[in-house]
Amino acid sequence: MSTAHMRKNHFRSAASWLVATAIFAAAAGSIASDSPGFVRITPAEVQWRDIPGGHGAQQAILLGDPDKPGIYVIRGRFPPHVMDRPHWHPNARYVTVLEGTWYTGTGDTFDLARAVPLKPGSVMMHPAKAAHWDGSAGPEAVIVQITGEGPAETTPVDPTKPFWMELPH
């Protein structure tokens, strides 16, 4: 890779970071801040909401709005032994494991034997329109943080099957 190409990519990364920071600051809205542009959210301020039909899975929107254009940050909480079926999103998503072991798989077919367990601190990028599935295949709850660009629709690979499933244990 040429030095000019590396500089161009570095500039793009820096520009993207600045745009994302500006969007996060604008999205803060009602979240308490003591200086313009800074946002702080404590664990006690995270507002979890049940996902309909999610077997106890929950979501919390931290910044932005995943249903609208722009950058968003959300958290997902999977109770033990709850996974989702293969699906995809129109835009790339960046997932960081915060708690528990998150089991991930790629492709159109759910096969727990092919799942890759990711421990806290792990990061996974879901490319735009790439089929994947994930959740808590073990006895512990899992919390992940997802950053992406909206609108963030979820399209199941097989819409005839329930999206969420509880694994036998």
Buried (B, 14 or more C-beta within 10 A) or exposed (E): EEEEEEEEEEEEEEEEEEEBEEBBBEBBEEEEBEEEEEBEBEEEEBEEEEBEEBBBBBBBBBBBBBEEEBBBBBBBBBBBBBBBBBBBBBBBBEBBBBBBBBBBBBEEEBEEEEBEEBEBEBEBEBEEEEBBBBBBBBEEBBBBBBBBBBBBEEEBBEEEEEBBBBBEE
